[in-house]
Amino acid sequence: MSGENHAARNQRAFETPLAVDHYRREGVNEREEIAFSRIPPGSRLLDIGCGAGRTTRYFESRPLSVVAMDYSFGMVAAAKATAGASRYFTMDAVSLAFQPYSFDVVVFSANGIDYIHPYAKRIEAMREIWRVVRPGGLFIFSSMSRFLPRRPRNILPFARVIFRDRERSYVENRSEFGAVLRYATTPAGEKEALERVGFQLEEIVTMRKFRWVRSLSLIGLLDMAPYFICRRPPR
């Protein structure tokens, strides 16, 4: 299957009523509460991959100016149904229709960046985020580590590809709303990609029980979806 078809399949999975309902019911998790606490009050914030609005509603409860977007029409429609004062857009992270330096903070939660396929497009999305965040601004996102899947049905697809390319592997993940292809790397690989785009990695947020861990390799083994807090360097 071509890269373009993989991307289309991922998008179709997140358009399903099951996916929309799943993300409508979810709340903000403990990693997100820690990572989002780093957002300065009064920030202009872009919520990429807002899903059915769970993160946007959280941001609206704080003194922030929020713009939310997702590439799924179904997700955006669900988010708008419970919207506060935020503006919502149906938009792809690979092509952001915003002017340079439009935001103080960009957030891409729920490992959303990992469903951008192929790898070159994932890097393109990072470059677009770099473009729209102001110098000195923050980029906060979560990404899946090369953590052995918990569901037996996902272990074989994981094993087939995980050693093929050390830092650029995509793994098929079967969920209740369809099979999707997601990127899986190590925290060290993520740091390298961020620095190549121009971001500085300031902090990796793990589950509270792993907060003592400093080794990038160990974080990748222990925590399946850490949050990365990055900064575009000031001029």
PADO-964867 format. One record per atom (N, C-alpha, C): residue number from 1; residue in one letter; atom name; x, z, y. Coordinates in steps of 0.2 Angstrom, whole numbers, plus 5000, padded with zeros to 4 digits. Layout:
BEGIN
(site NUM A CA (X Z Y))
...
// end
This chain:
BEGIN
(site 1 M N (5004 5000 4994))
(site 1 M CA (5000 5000 5000))
(site 1 M C (5004 5000 5006))
(site 2 S N (5003 4996 5011))
(site 2 S CA (5007 4995 5017))
(site 2 S C (5006 5002 5021))
(site 3 G N (5011 5002 5026))
(site 3 G CA (5011 5008 5031))
(site 3 G C (5005 5008 5035))
(site 4 E N (5002 5002 5037))
(site 4 E CA (4996 5002 5041))
(site 4 E C (4990 5004 5037))
(site 5 N N (4990 5002 5031))
(site 5 N CA (4984 5004 5027))
(site 5 N C (4984 5012 5025))
(site 6 H N (4990 5014 5024))
(site 6 H CA (4991 5022 5023))
(site 6 H C (4988 5025 5029))
(site 7 A N (4990 5023 5035))
(site 7 A CA (4988 5026 5042))
(site 7 A C (4980 5026 5042))
(site 8 A N (4977 5020 5040))
(site 8 A CA (4970 5019 5041))
(site 8 A C (4966 5023 5036))
(site 9 R N (4969 5024 5030))
(site 9 R CA (4966 5029 5025))
(site 9 R C (4966 5036 5027))
(site 10 N N (4972 5038 5030))
(site 10 N CA (4972 5045 5033))
(site 10 N C (4966 5046 5038))
(site 11 Q N (4966 5041 5042))
(site 11 Q CA (4961 5042 5048))
(site 11 Q C (4954 5042 5045))
(site 12 R N (4952 5038 5040))
(site 12 R CA (4946 5038 5037))
(site 12 R C (4944 5044 5034))
(site 13 A N (4949 5048 5030))
(site 13 A CA (4948 5054 5027))
(site 13 A C (4946 5059 5032))
(site 14 F N (4949 5059 5039))
(site 14 F CA (4947 5064 5044))
(site 14 F C (4940 5062 5047))
(site 15 E N (4938 5056 5046))
(site 15 E CA (4931 5054 5049))
(site 15 E C (4925 5057 5044))
(site 16 T N (4927 5059 5038))
(site 16 T CA (4921 5061 5034))
(site 16 T C (4918 5067 5036))
(site 17 P N (4911 5068 5035))
(site 17 P CA (4907 5074 5036))
(site 17 P C (4911 5080 5033))
(site 18 L N (4913 5080 5027))
(site 18 L CA (4916 5085 5024))
(site 18 L C (4922 5088 5028))
(site 19 A N (4927 5083 5031))
(site 19 A CA (4932 5085 5035))
(site 19 A C (4930 5088 5041))
(site 20 V N (4925 5085 5045))
(site 20 V CA (4923 5088 5051))
(site 20 V C (4920 5095 5050))
(site 21 D N (4916 5096 5045))
(site 21 D CA (4913 5102 5044))
(site 21 D C (4919 5107 5042))
(site 22 H N (4924 5105 5038))
(site 22 H CA (4930 5110 5037))
(site 22 H C (4933 5112 5043))
(site 23 Y N (4935 5108 5048))
(site 23 Y CA (4938 5110 5054))
(site 23 Y C (4934 5113 5059))
(site 24 R N (4927 5112 5058))
(site 24 R CA (4923 5115 5063))
(site 24 R C (4922 5123 5061))
(site 25 R N (4923 5124 5055))
(site 25 R CA (4922 5131 5052))
(site 25 R C (4929 5135 5053))
(site 26 E N (4935 5132 5054))
(site 26 E CA (4941 5135 5054))
(site 26 E C (4942 5139 5061))
(site 27 G N (4946 5144 5060))
(site 27 G CA (4948 5148 5067))
(site 27 G C (4955 5147 5068))
(site 28 V N (4958 5150 5073))
(site 28 V CA (4965 5150 5074))
(site 28 V C (4969 5155 5070))
(site 29 N N (4974 5153 5066))
(site 29 N CA (4978 5158 5062))
(site 29 N C (4983 5162 5065))
(site 30 E N (4986 5166 5061))
(site 30 E CA (4991 5171 5064))
(site 30 E C (4997 5167 5067))
(site 31 R N (5000 5162 5064))
(site 31 R CA (5005 5158 5067))
(site 31 R C (5003 5155 5074))
(site 32 E N (4997 5153 5074))
(site 32 E CA (4995 5150 5080))
(site 32 E C (4994 5155 5086))
(site 33 E N (4992 5161 5084))
(site 33 E CA (4991 5166 5089))
(site 33 E C (4998 5168 5092))
(site 34 I N (5003 5168 5088))
(site 34 I CA (5009 5170 5090))
(site 34 I C (5012 5164 5095))
(site 35 A N (5012 5158 5092))
(site 35 A CA (5014 5152 5096))
(site 35 A C (5011 5151 5102))
(site 36 F N (5004 5151 5102))
(site 36 F CA (5000 5150 5108))
(site 36 F C (5001 5155 5113))
(site 37 S N (5004 5161 5111))
(site 37 S CA (5005 5166 5116))
(site 37 S C (5011 5165 5121))
(site 38 R N (5015 5160 5119))
(site 38 R CA (5020 5157 5123))
(site 38 R C (5018 5153 5129))
(site 39 I N (5012 5151 5129))
(site 39 I CA (5009 5146 5134))
(site 39 I C (5008 5150 5140))
(site 40 P N (5012 5148 5146))
(site 40 P CA (5011 5151 5152))
(site 40 P C (5004 5151 5155))
(site 41 P N (5001 5156 5158))
(site 41 P CA (4994 5155 5161))
(site 41 P C (4994 5150 5166))
(site 42 G N (4989 5147 5167))
(site 42 G CA (4988 5142 5172))
(site 42 G C (4991 5135 5170))
(site 43 S N (4993 5134 5164))
(site 43 S CA (4996 5128 5162))
(site 43 S C (4991 5122 5161))
(site 44 R N (4993 5116 5163))
(site 44 R CA (4989 5110 5161))
(site 44 R C (4991 5108 5154))
(site 45 L N (4986 5109 5150))
(site 45 L CA (4988 5108 5142))
(site 45 L C (4984 5102 5139))
(site 46 L N (4988 5098 5135))
(site 46 L CA (4985 5093 5131))
(site 46 L C (4985 5095 5124))
(site 47 D N (4979 5096 5121))
(site 47 D CA (4977 5098 5114))
(site 47 D C (4976 5092 5110))
(site 48 I N (4982 5089 5107))
(site 48 I CA (4982 5083 5103))
(site 48 I C (4979 5085 5096))
(site 49 G N (4975 5081 5093))
(site 49 G CA (4973 5083 5086))
(site 49 G C (4968 5089 5086))
(site 50 C N (4964 5089 5091))
(site 50 C CA (4959 5094 5093))
(site 50 C C (4954 5096 5087))
(site 51 G N (4953 5091 5083))
(site 51 G CA (4948 5091 5077))
(site 51 G C (4941 5093 5080))
(site 52 A N (4938 5097 5077))
(site 52 A CA (4931 5099 5079))
(site 52 A C (4931 5104 5084))
(site 53 G N (4937 5105 5088))
(site 53 G CA (4937 5109 5094))
(site 53 G C (4939 5116 5093))
(site 54 R N (4941 5118 5087))
(site 54 R CA (4943 5125 5086))
(site 54 R C (4949 5128 5090))
(site 55 T N (4954 5124 5091))
(site 55 T CA (4959 5126 5096))
(site 55 T C (4957 5125 5103))
(site 56 T N (4954 5120 5105))
(site 56 T CA (4951 5119 5111))
(site 56 T C (4947 5125 5114))
(site 57 R N (4943 5127 5110))
(site 57 R CA (4939 5133 5112))
(site 57 R C (4943 5139 5113))
(site 58 Y N (4948 5140 5109))
(site 58 Y CA (4953 5145 5110))
(site 58 Y C (4956 5145 5116))
(site 59 F N (4959 5139 5118))
(site 59 F CA (4962 5138 5124))
(site 59 F C (4958 5139 5130))
(site 60 E N (4951 5137 5129))
(site 60 E CA (4946 5138 5135))
(site 60 E C (4945 5145 5136))
(site 61 S N (4947 5150 5132))
(site 61 S CA (4946 5157 5133))
(site 61 S C (4951 5160 5137))
(site 62 R N (4956 5156 5139))
(site 62 R CA (4962 5158 5142))
(site 62 R C (4962 5154 5149))
(site 63 P N (4966 5156 5154))
(site 63 P CA (4967 5153 5160))
(site 63 P C (4971 5147 5160))
(site 64 L N (4968 5141 5157))
(site 64 L CA (4972 5135 5156))
(site 64 L C (4967 5129 5158))
(site 65 S N (4970 5124 5160))
(site 65 S CA (4967 5118 5161))
(site 65 S C (4968 5113 5155))
(site 66 V N (4963 5112 5152))
(site 66 V CA (4963 5109 5145))
(site 66 V C (4960 5102 5145))
(site 67 V N (4964 5097 5142))
(site 67 V CA (4962 5091 5140))
(site 67 V C (4963 5090 5132))
(site 68 A N (4958 5088 5129))
(site 68 A CA (4958 5088 5121))
(site 68 A C (4957 5081 5119))
(site 69 M N (4960 5079 5113))
(site 69 M CA (4960 5072 5110))
(site 69 M C (4961 5073 5103))
(site 70 D N (4958 5068 5100))
(site 70 D CA (4959 5067 5092))
(site 70 D C (4957 5059 5091))
(site 71 Y N (4960 5057 5086))
(site 71 Y CA (4959 5049 5084))
(site 71 Y C (4953 5048 5080))
(site 72 S N (4950 5054 5078))
(site 72 S CA (4944 5053 5074))
(site 72 S C (4937 5054 5078))
(site 73 F N (4933 5049 5078))
(site 73 F CA (4927 5049 5082))
(site 73 F C (4923 5055 5080))
(site 74 G N (4922 5056 5074))
(site 74 G CA (4918 5061 5071))
(site 74 G C (4920 5068 5073))
(site 75 M N (4927 5069 5074))
(site 75 M CA (4930 5076 5076))
(site 75 M C (4928 5077 5083))
(site 76 V N (4929 5072 5087))
(site 76 V CA (4928 5072 5095))
(site 76 V C (4921 5073 5096))
(site 77 A N (4916 5070 5092))
(site 77 A CA (4909 5071 5093))
(site 77 A C (4907 5078 5092))
(site 78 A N (4910 5081 5086))
(site 78 A CA (4909 5088 5084))
(site 78 A C (4912 5093 5090))
(site 79 A N (4917 5091 5092))
(site 79 A CA (4921 5096 5097))
(site 79 A C (4916 5096 5104))
(site 80 K N (4914 5090 5106))
(site 80 K CA (4910 5089 5112))
(site 80 K C (4904 5093 5111))
(site 81 A N (4901 5094 5105))
(site 81 A CA (4895 5097 5104))
(site 81 A C (4895 5105 5106))
(site 82 T N (4901 5107 5106))
(site 82 T CA (4902 5114 5108))
(site 82 T C (4907 5115 5113))
(site 83 A N (4908 5110 5117))
(site 83 A CA (4913 5110 5123))
(site 83 A C (4912 5114 5128))
(site 84 G N (4917 5117 5131))
(site 84 G CA (4917 5120 5137))
(site 84 G C (4918 5116 5143))
(site 85 A N (4923 5117 5147))
(site 85 A CA (4924 5113 5153))
(site 85 A C (4930 5108 5152))
(site 86 S N (4932 5108 5146))
(site 86 S CA (4937 5103 5144))
(site 86 S C (4935 5096 5144))
(site 87 R N (4940 5091 5145))
(site 87 R CA (4938 5084 5145))
(site 87 R C (4941 5082 5138))
(site 88 Y N (4937 5078 5134))
(site 88 Y CA (4938 5075 5128))
(site 88 Y C (4939 5068 5127))
(site 89 F N (4944 5066 5123))
(site 89 F CA (4946 5059 5123))
(site 89 F C (4947 5057 5115))
(site 90 T N (4944 5051 5113))
(site 90 T CA (4946 5048 5107))
(site 90 T C (4952 5044 5108))
(site 91 M N (4958 5046 5105))
(site 91 M CA (4964 5043 5107))
(site 91 M C (4970 5044 5101))
(site 92 D N (4974 5039 5101))
(site 92 D CA (4980 5040 5096))
(site 92 D C (4986 5043 5099))
(site 93 A N (4989 5048 5096))
(site 93 A CA (4995 5051 5098))
(site 93 A C (5001 5046 5099))
(site 94 V N (5000 5040 5096))
(site 94 V CA (5006 5036 5096))
(site 94 V C (5005 5032 5103))
(site 95 S N (5000 5032 5106))
(site 95 S CA (4999 5028 5113))
(site 95 S C (4994 5033 5117))
(site 96 L N (4998 5037 5121))
(site 96 L CA (4994 5042 5125))
(site 96 L C (4993 5038 5132))
(site 97 A N (4986 5038 5134))
(site 97 A CA (4984 5035 5140))
(site 97 A C (4985 5040 5146))
(site 98 F N (4990 5043 5147))
(site 98 F CA (4991 5048 5153))
(site 98 F C (4998 5046 5156))
(site 99 Q N (4998 5048 5163))
(site 99 Q CA (5004 5046 5167))
(site 99 Q C (5010 5051 5164))
(site 100 P N (5016 5049 5166))
(site 100 P CA (5022 5054 5164))
(site 100 P C (5021 5060 5168))
(site 101 Y N (5023 5065 5165))
(site 101 Y CA (5023 5072 5168))
(site 101 Y C (5016 5075 5169))
(site 102 S N (5011 5073 5165))
(site 102 S CA (5004 5075 5167))
(site 102 S C (5003 5082 5164))
(site 103 F N (5007 5085 5160))
(site 103 F CA (5005 5091 5157))
(site 103 F C (5011 5096 5157))
(site 104 D N (5010 5102 5157))
(site 104 D CA (5015 5108 5157))
(site 104 D C (5016 5109 5149))
(site 105 V N (5011 5108 5145))
(site 105 V CA (5011 5110 5138))
(site 105 V C (5007 5105 5134))
(site 106 V N (5010 5103 5128))
(site 106 V CA (5007 5098 5124))
(site 106 V C (5007 5102 5117))
(site 107 V N (5001 5103 5114))
(site 107 V CA (5000 5106 5107))
(site 107 V C (4998 5101 5102))
(site 108 F N (5001 5101 5096))
(site 108 F CA (4998 5097 5091))
(site 108 F C (4998 5101 5085))
(site 109 S N (4992 5104 5084))
(site 109 S CA (4991 5109 5079))
(site 109 S C (4989 5106 5072))
(site 110 A N (4988 5111 5067))
(site 110 A CA (4986 5110 5060))
(site 110 A C (4990 5104 5057))
(site 111 N N (4996 5104 5058))
(site 111 N CA (5001 5099 5055))
(site 111 N C (4999 5092 5056))
(site 112 G N (4995 5091 5061))
(site 112 G CA (4992 5084 5063))
(site 112 G C (4997 5079 5064))
(site 113 I N (5003 5080 5066))
(site 113 I CA (5008 5075 5067))
(site 113 I C (5011 5073 5060))
(site 114 D N (5010 5077 5055))
(site 114 D CA (5012 5074 5048))
(site 114 D C (5008 5069 5045))
(site 115 Y N (5002 5068 5048))
(site 115 Y CA (4998 5062 5045))
(site 115 Y C (4999 5056 5049))
(site 116 I N (5004 5055 5053))
(site 116 I CA (5006 5049 5057))
(site 116 I C (5010 5045 5052))
(site 117 H N (5009 5039 5050))
(site 117 H CA (5012 5035 5045))
(site 117 H C (5013 5028 5048))
(site 118 P N (5019 5025 5048))
(site 118 P CA (5025 5028 5044))
(site 118 P C (5029 5032 5049))
(site 119 Y N (5035 5034 5046))
(site 119 Y CA (5040 5038 5050))
(site 119 Y C (5041 5036 5057))
(site 120 A N (5042 5029 5058))
(site 120 A CA (5044 5027 5065))
(site 120 A C (5038 5028 5070))
(site 121 K N (5032 5028 5067))
(site 121 K CA (5026 5030 5072))
(site 121 K C (5026 5037 5073))
(site 122 R N (5028 5041 5069))
(site 122 R CA (5029 5048 5070))
(site 122 R C (5034 5050 5076))
(site 123 I N (5040 5047 5075))
(site 123 I CA (5045 5047 5081))
(site 123 I C (5042 5044 5087))
(site 124 E N (5038 5039 5087))
(site 124 E CA (5035 5036 5093))
(site 124 E C (5030 5041 5096))
(site 125 A N (5026 5044 5092))
(site 125 A CA (5022 5050 5095))
(site 125 A C (5026 5055 5098))
(site 126 M N (5031 5057 5096))
(site 126 M CA (5036 5062 5099))
(site 126 M C (5038 5059 5106))
(site 127 R N (5040 5053 5106))
(site 127 R CA (5042 5050 5112))
(site 127 R C (5037 5050 5117))
(site 128 E N (5031 5048 5115))
(site 128 E CA (5025 5048 5120))
(site 128 E C (5024 5055 5122))
(site 129 I N (5024 5060 5118))
(site 129 I CA (5023 5067 5120))
(site 129 I C (5029 5069 5125))
(site 130 W N (5035 5067 5124))
(site 130 W CA (5041 5068 5129))
(site 130 W C (5039 5065 5135))
(site 131 R N (5036 5059 5135))
(site 131 R CA (5034 5056 5142))
(site 131 R C (5029 5059 5146))
(site 132 V N (5024 5062 5143))
(site 132 V CA (5018 5065 5146))
(site 132 V C (5019 5072 5148))
(site 133 V N (5024 5076 5145))
(site 133 V CA (5026 5083 5147))
(site 133 V C (5031 5083 5152))
(site 134 R N (5030 5088 5157))
(site 134 R CA (5034 5088 5163))
(site 134 R C (5041 5091 5161))
(site 135 P N (5046 5089 5164))
(site 135 P CA (5053 5092 5163))
(site 135 P C (5052 5100 5163))
(site 136 G N (5055 5103 5158))
(site 136 G CA (5054 5111 5158))
(site 136 G C (5048 5113 5154))
(site 137 G N (5043 5108 5152))
(site 137 G CA (5037 5109 5149))
(site 137 G C (5038 5110 5141))
(site 138 L N (5033 5113 5138))
(site 138 L CA (5033 5114 5131))
(site 138 L C (5029 5109 5127))
(site 139 F N (5032 5108 5121))
(site 139 F CA (5029 5105 5115))
(site 139 F C (5028 5110 5109))
(site 140 I N (5022 5111 5107))
(site 140 I CA (5021 5116 5102))
(site 140 I C (5017 5113 5096))
(site 141 F N (5020 5113 5090))
(site 141 F CA (5017 5109 5085))
(site 141 F C (5018 5113 5078))
(site 142 S N (5014 5111 5073))
(site 142 S CA (5016 5114 5066))
(site 142 S C (5017 5108 5062))
(site 143 S N (5021 5109 5057))
(site 143 S CA (5023 5104 5052))
(site 143 S C (5024 5107 5045))
(site 144 M N (5022 5103 5040))
(site 144 M CA (5023 5105 5033))
(site 144 M C (5030 5105 5031))
(site 145 S N (5032 5110 5028))
(site 145 S CA (5039 5111 5025))
(site 145 S C (5039 5108 5018))
(site 146 R N (5045 5107 5015))
(site 146 R CA (5045 5105 5008))
(site 146 R C (5044 5111 5003))
(site 147 F N (5038 5113 5003))
(site 147 F CA (5036 5119 5000))
(site 147 F C (5032 5117 4994))
(site 148 L N (5033 5119 4988))
(site 148 L CA (5030 5117 4982))
(site 148 L C (5022 5118 4982))
(site 149 P N (5018 5112 4981))
(site 149 P CA (5011 5113 4982))
(site 149 P C (5008 5118 4977))
(site 150 R N (5003 5121 4980))
(site 150 R CA (5000 5127 4976))
(site 150 R C (4995 5124 4971))
(site 151 R N (4992 5118 4972))
(site 151 R CA (4987 5115 4968))
(site 151 R C (4991 5111 4963))
(site 152 P N (4989 5112 4956))
(site 152 P CA (4993 5108 4951))
(site 152 P C (4992 5101 4952))
(site 153 R N (4986 5098 4954))
(site 153 R CA (4985 5091 4955))
(site 153 R C (4990 5088 4960))
(site 154 N N (4993 5092 4965))
(site 154 N CA (4997 5089 4970))
(site 154 N C (5004 5090 4968))
(site 155 I N (5006 5093 4963))
(site 155 I CA (5013 5094 4961))
(site 155 I C (5017 5087 4959))
(site 156 L N (5013 5083 4955))
(site 156 L CA (5016 5077 4952))
(site 156 L C (5018 5072 4958))
(site 157 P N (5013 5071 4962))
(site 157 P CA (5014 5066 4968))
(site 157 P C (5020 5069 4972))
(site 158 F N (5020 5076 4973))
(site 158 F CA (5026 5079 4977))
(site 158 F C (5032 5077 4974))
(site 159 A N (5033 5078 4967))
(site 159 A CA (5039 5078 4963))
(site 159 A C (5041 5070 4963))
(site 160 R N (5037 5066 4964))
(site 160 R CA (5039 5059 4963))
(site 160 R C (5043 5056 4969))
(site 161 V N (5041 5059 4975))
(site 161 V CA (5044 5056 4981))
(site 161 V C (5049 5061 4985))
(site 162 I N (5049 5067 4983))
(site 162 I CA (5052 5072 4987))
(site 162 I C (5060 5072 4988))
(site 163 F N (5063 5069 4982))
(site 163 F CA (5070 5068 4982))
(site 163 F C (5072 5060 4984))
(site 164 R N (5067 5056 4986))
(site 164 R CA (5068 5049 4987))
(site 164 R C (5072 5048 4994))
(site 165 D N (5070 5052 4999))
(site 165 D CA (5073 5051 5005))
(site 165 D C (5073 5058 5008))
(site 166 R N (5079 5061 5009))
(site 166 R CA (5079 5068 5011))
(site 166 R C (5075 5071 5017))
(site 167 E N (5075 5067 5022))
(site 167 E CA (5071 5069 5028))
(site 167 E C (5066 5064 5030))
(site 168 R N (5064 5059 5026))
(site 168 R CA (5058 5055 5028))
(site 168 R C (5053 5054 5022))
(site 169 S N (5052 5059 5019))
(site 169 S CA (5047 5058 5013))
(site 169 S C (5040 5059 5015))
(site 170 Y N (5035 5055 5012))
(site 170 Y CA (5028 5056 5013))
(site 170 Y C (5025 5058 5006))
(site 171 V N (5021 5063 5006))
(site 171 V CA (5018 5065 4999))
(site 171 V C (5011 5064 4999))
(site 172 E N (5008 5062 4994))
(site 172 E CA (5001 5061 4993))
(site 172 E C (4998 5068 4992))
(site 173 N N (4993 5070 4996))
(site 173 N CA (4989 5076 4995))
(site 173 N C (4982 5075 4994))
(site 174 R N (4979 5078 4989))
(site 174 R CA (4972 5077 4988))
(site 174 R C (4968 5083 4990))
(site 175 S N (4964 5082 4994))
(site 175 S CA (4959 5087 4997))
(site 175 S C (4952 5086 4995))
(site 176 E N (4948 5090 4997))
(site 176 E CA (4941 5089 4996))
(site 176 E C (4938 5083 5000))
(site 177 F N (4941 5081 5005))
(site 177 F CA (4938 5076 5009))
(site 177 F C (4942 5069 5008))
(site 178 G N (4946 5069 5003))
(site 178 G CA (4950 5063 5001))
(site 178 G C (4957 5063 5001))
(site 179 A N (4960 5058 4998))
(site 179 A CA (4968 5058 4997))
(site 179 A C (4971 5056 5004))
(site 180 V N (4976 5060 5006))
(site 180 V CA (4979 5058 5012))
(site 180 V C (4987 5058 5011))
(site 181 L N (4990 5055 5015))
(site 181 L CA (4998 5054 5014))
(site 181 L C (5001 5059 5020))
(site 182 R N (5004 5064 5019))
(site 182 R CA (5007 5068 5024))
(site 182 R C (5015 5068 5023))
(site 183 Y N (5018 5069 5029))
(site 183 Y CA (5025 5069 5030))
(site 183 Y C (5027 5076 5027))
(site 184 A N (5033 5077 5024))
(site 184 A CA (5036 5083 5023))
(site 184 A C (5043 5083 5024))
(site 185 T N (5046 5088 5028))
(site 185 T CA (5053 5088 5029))
(site 185 T C (5055 5095 5029))
(site 186 T N (5061 5097 5031))
(site 186 T CA (5064 5103 5031))
(site 186 T C (5064 5105 5039))
(site 187 P N (5064 5112 5040))
(site 187 P CA (5065 5114 5047))
(site 187 P C (5071 5111 5051))
(site 188 A N (5077 5110 5047))
(site 188 A CA (5083 5107 5049))
(site 188 A C (5082 5099 5051))
(site 189 G N (5078 5096 5047))
(site 189 G CA (5076 5089 5048))
(site 189 G C (5072 5088 5054))
(site 190 E N (5067 5093 5055))
(site 190 E CA (5063 5093 5061))
(site 190 E C (5067 5094 5067))
(site 191 K N (5071 5099 5067))
(site 191 K CA (5076 5100 5073))
(site 191 K C (5080 5094 5075))
(site 192 E N (5082 5090 5070))
(site 192 E CA (5086 5084 5071))
(site 192 E C (5082 5079 5074))
(site 193 A N (5076 5078 5072))
(site 193 A CA (5072 5073 5075))
(site 193 A C (5070 5075 5082))
(site 194 L N (5068 5081 5083))
(site 194 L CA (5066 5083 5090))
(site 194 L C (5072 5082 5095))
(site 195 E N (5078 5084 5093))
(site 195 E CA (5084 5083 5097))
(site 195 E C (5086 5076 5098))
(site 196 R N (5084 5071 5093))
(site 196 R CA (5085 5064 5094))
(site 196 R C (5080 5061 5100))
(site 197 V N (5074 5064 5100))
(site 197 V CA (5070 5062 5105))
(site 197 V C (5072 5065 5112))
(site 198 G N (5074 5071 5112))
(site 198 G CA (5077 5074 5118))
(site 198 G C (5074 5081 5119))
(site 199 F N (5070 5084 5114))
(site 199 F CA (5067 5091 5115))
(site 199 F C (5073 5096 5112))
(site 200 Q N (5072 5102 5115))
(site 200 Q CA (5076 5107 5113))
(site 200 Q C (5072 5112 5109))
(site 201 L N (5074 5114 5103))
(site 201 L CA (5070 5118 5099))
(site 201 L C (5072 5126 5101))
(site 202 E N (5067 5129 5103))
(site 202 E CA (5068 5136 5106))
(site 202 E C (5066 5141 5100))
(site 203 E N (5061 5140 5096))
(site 203 E CA (5059 5145 5092))
(site 203 E C (5055 5142 5086))
(site 204 I N (5055 5145 5080))
(site 204 I CA (5051 5143 5075))
(site 204 I C (5047 5149 5073))
(site 205 V N (5040 5148 5073))
(site 205 V CA (5035 5154 5072))
(site 205 V C (5033 5153 5065))
(site 206 T N (5034 5158 5061))
(site 206 T CA (5032 5159 5054))
(site 206 T C (5027 5164 5053))
(site 207 M N (5024 5165 5047))
(site 207 M CA (5020 5171 5046))
(site 207 M C (5023 5177 5047))
(site 208 R N (5020 5182 5049))
(site 208 R CA (5023 5188 5052))
(site 208 R C (5027 5191 5047))
(site 209 K N (5026 5191 5040))
(site 209 K CA (5030 5194 5035))
(site 209 K C (5036 5191 5034))
(site 210 F N (5037 5185 5037))
(site 210 F CA (5044 5181 5037))
(site 210 F C (5047 5181 5043))
(site 211 R N (5045 5185 5048))
(site 211 R CA (5048 5185 5055))
(site 211 R C (5056 5187 5055))
(site 212 W N (5058 5190 5050))
(site 212 W CA (5065 5192 5050))
(site 212 W C (5070 5187 5048))
(site 213 V N (5067 5181 5045))
(site 213 V CA (5071 5176 5043))
(site 213 V C (5073 5171 5048))
(site 214 R N (5080 5170 5048))
(site 214 R CA (5083 5166 5053))
(site 214 R C (5086 5159 5051))
(site 215 S N (5087 5159 5044))
(site 215 S CA (5090 5153 5041))
(site 215 S C (5085 5147 5041))
(site 216 L N (5086 5141 5043))
(site 216 L CA (5082 5136 5043))
(site 216 L C (5080 5134 5036))
(site 217 S N (5085 5134 5032))
(site 217 S CA (5083 5132 5025))
(site 217 S C (5079 5137 5021))
(site 218 L N (5080 5144 5023))
(site 218 L CA (5075 5149 5020))
(site 218 L C (5068 5149 5023))
(site 219 I N (5068 5147 5029))
(site 219 I CA (5061 5146 5032))
(site 219 I C (5057 5141 5028))
(site 220 G N (5061 5135 5027))
(site 220 G CA (5057 5130 5024))
(site 220 G C (5055 5131 5017))
(site 221 L N (5058 5136 5013))
(site 221 L CA (5056 5138 5007))
(site 221 L C (5051 5143 5007))
(site 222 L N (5051 5147 5012))
(site 222 L CA (5046 5153 5012))
(site 222 L C (5039 5151 5015))
(site 223 D N (5040 5147 5020))
(site 223 D CA (5034 5146 5024))
(site 223 D C (5032 5139 5024))
(site 224 M N (5026 5137 5022))
(site 224 M CA (5024 5130 5021))
(site 224 M C (5022 5126 5027))
(site 225 A N (5020 5130 5033))
(site 225 A CA (5018 5126 5039))
(site 225 A C (5020 5130 5045))
(site 226 P N (5027 5131 5046))
(site 226 P CA (5029 5135 5052))
(site 226 P C (5027 5131 5059))
(site 227 Y N (5027 5134 5064))
(site 227 Y CA (5026 5131 5071))
(site 227 Y C (5032 5131 5074))
(site 228 F N (5033 5125 5078))
(site 228 F CA (5039 5124 5082))
(site 228 F C (5038 5124 5089))
(site 229 I N (5042 5128 5093))
(site 229 I CA (5041 5128 5100))
(site 229 I C (5047 5125 5103))
(site 230 C N (5046 5120 5107))
(site 230 C CA (5051 5115 5109))
(site 230 C C (5050 5115 5117))
(site 231 R N (5056 5113 5120))
(site 231 R CA (5055 5112 5127))
(site 231 R C (5059 5106 5129))
(site 232 R N (5055 5102 5134))
(site 232 R CA (5059 5096 5137))
(site 232 R C (5063 5099 5142))
(site 233 P N (5070 5098 5142))
(site 233 P CA (5075 5101 5147))
(site 233 P C (5073 5100 5154))
(site 234 P N (5074 5104 5158))
(site 234 P CA (5073 5103 5166))
(site 234 P C (5078 5097 5168))
(site 235 R N (5076 5094 5173))
(site 235 R CA (5081 5089 5176))
(site 235 R C (5087 5092 5178))
// end
